């Protein structure tokens, strides 16, 4: 199974120069610019032009309409499978998607560190193959320059949950500076942020082939 991963397009998806074909297109959140229903409609029209057999979208902290008007947003996203603390099995591969990130400022889909995030990640089924979250786990693809130096801002509770699972892949975004592919033992982790730290949509989609791994 060929996964094509993007994230953090912020309504600039038309600027992506080349999106490889594949079995499943994954968008790991922050697909919208202003977070409006009109943004969803435009995103959906674009998704409808892509050839991938399956398209999975989760929300991110900029995607307000999925939090504030969830029924309307989901109805407008007719060309993709929307996951929010939910999963789907595609050709024997079990996907789970969740939008939550640790609280900072006043954004959508925020939860406080500790028990609230622990409870959210506890919903991830033990038999999940591919996990899609908006934010990274602590220490992987999550480093930003703050104050006197770099700082890891990923979710510690998410990392704890990952270590108790037998995932094949974990796809996320949120921290634009962390774009890239990482390994933690046999687990492949992908920060698929399309935009860089300056919100320029220049990072290409990341492709992962699971054919020999599931």
Secondary structure, 3 states (H helix, E strand, C coil): CEEEEEECCCCCHHHCCCCCCCCEEEECCCCCCCCCHHHHHHHHHHHCCCCCCEEEECCCCCCHHHHHCHHHHHHHCCCCEECCCEEEEECCEEEEEECCEECCCCCCCEECCCHHHHHHHHCCCCCCCEEEECCCECCCCCEEEECCEEEECCEHHHHHHHCCCCCCEEEECCCHHHCEEEEECCEEEEECECCCCCCCCCCCCEEEECCCCC
